[in-house]
Amino acid sequence: MTEPSTAGGPEGGRQDGAPDQDAVLRTWCTELAQALGLEIDVDIDAVLGLAGVAAHSVVRPAAPLTTYLVGYAAGLAATSADAELGPEAETPGQIALRLAKAHGTAGTEG
């Protein structure tokens, strides 16, 4: 049995007629950001990477919870007078990634 091709087909979709997942995510992200009144560029790969680490290191439902909390913390930091923490300070995303990875290795050391 052969796998369906994910190479570009007509109009940016896959050759099997299914929409390209990356294109759908980019479109959704842009549409949602505009609807929320946000003018931001989202690093979709970074968000999905963080969600993946949280899902596999903690439990699957930790993925959306982690990304929500990181976004909330980043928003608070951006509006806070204390946002000037310096380049050595961890971002909310870095903190979440470190904690999720630590959670995944907790109890696995012999």
C-alpha positions as semicolon CSV with decimal commas, in nm:
position;residue;x (nm);y (nm);z (nm)
1;M;0,000;0,000;0,000
2;T;0,138;0,342;-0,089
3;E;0,112;0,654;0,122
4;P;-0,074;0,951;-0,024
5;S;0,159;1,212;-0,163
6;T;0,199;1,534;0,033
7;A;0,371;1,704;-0,259
8;G;0,209;2,019;-0,382
9;G;-0,096;1,958;-0,593
10;P;-0,333;2,205;-0,747
11;E;-0,373;2,532;-0,554
12;G;-0,125;2,440;-0,282
13;G;-0,313;2,129;-0,177
14;R;-0,190;1,775;-0,178
15;Q;-0,211;1,570;-0,494
16;D;-0,479;1,354;-0,329
17;G;-0,701;1,664;-0,307
18;A;-0,662;1,717;0,068
19;P;-0,558;2,065;0,179
20;D;-0,196;2,125;0,277
21;Q;-0,185;2,120;0,659
22;D;0,079;2,394;0,682
23;A;-0,122;2,622;0,456
24;V;-0,439;2,556;0,656
25;L;-0,258;2,635;0,983
26;R;-0,107;2,956;0,844
27;T;-0,446;3,069;0,714
28;W;-0,621;2,980;1,041
29;C;-0,356;3,156;1,249
30;T;-0,379;3,473;1,040
31;E;-0,760;3,467;1,044
32;L;-0,779;3,411;1,420
33;A;-0,516;3,674;1,500
34;Q;-0,702;3,931;1,290
35;A;-1,034;3,841;1,455
36;L;-0,872;3,888;1,796
37;G;-0,727;4,223;1,693
38;L;-0,368;4,098;1,709
39;E;-0,094;4,214;1,475
40;I;0,164;3,943;1,536
41;D;0,373;3,692;1,347
42;V;0,329;3,350;1,502
43;D;0,610;3,096;1,492
44;I;0,376;2,804;1,431
45;D;0,659;2,549;1,441
46;A;0,771;2,675;1,783
47;V;0,418;2,664;1,924
48;L;0,356;2,315;1,788
49;G;0,700;2,201;1,909
50;L;0,626;2,321;2,262
51;A;0,283;2,157;2,249
52;G;0,442;1,832;2,133
53;V;0,696;1,827;2,415
54;A;0,423;1,899;2,672
55;A;0,195;1,631;2,525
56;H;0,465;1,364;2,527
57;S;0,639;1,461;2,850
58;V;0,337;1,529;3,071
59;V;0,007;1,406;2,925
60;R;-0,160;1,488;2,592
61;P;-0,406;1,744;2,735
62;A;-0,105;1,940;2,865
63;A;-0,038;2,062;2,509
64;P;-0,316;2,320;2,475
65;L;-0,296;2,412;2,842
66;T;0,078;2,477;2,814
67;T;0,050;2,689;2,502
68;Y;-0,238;2,889;2,654
69;L;-0,046;2,960;2,975
70;V;0,271;3,053;2,784
71;G;0,074;3,293;2,565
72;Y;-0,095;3,444;2,867
73;A;0,236;3,489;3,048
74;A;0,397;3,639;2,737
75;G;0,108;3,885;2,706
76;L;0,141;3,988;3,068
77;A;0,517;4,030;3,033
78;A;0,473;4,244;2,722
79;T;0,243;4,485;2,906
80;S;0,430;4,482;3,236
81;A;0,664;4,758;3,346
82;D;0,898;4,476;3,452
83;A;0,924;4,341;3,096
84;E;1,283;4,467;3,076
85;L;1,440;4,159;3,232
86;G;1,743;4,149;3,008
87;P;1,856;3,904;2,742
88;E;1,958;3,633;2,992
89;A;1,605;3,598;3,133
90;E;1,405;3,295;3,022
91;T;1,096;3,359;2,814
92;P;0,767;3,196;2,918
93;G;0,814;2,950;2,630
94;Q;1,162;2,855;2,745
95;I;1,041;2,804;3,101
96;A;0,754;2,582;2,985
97;L;0,982;2,379;2,759
98;R;1,234;2,326;3,040
99;L;0,962;2,221;3,286
100;A;0,792;1,987;3,037
101;K;1,120;1,817;2,950
102;A;1,206;1,782;3,321
103;H;0,865;1,634;3,387
104;G;0,920;1,378;3,113
105;T;1,247;1,261;3,269
106;A;1,126;1,268;3,630
107;G;1,136;0,922;3,782
108;T;1,320;0,772;3,483
109;E;1,666;0,799;3,632
110;G;1,789;0,479;3,794
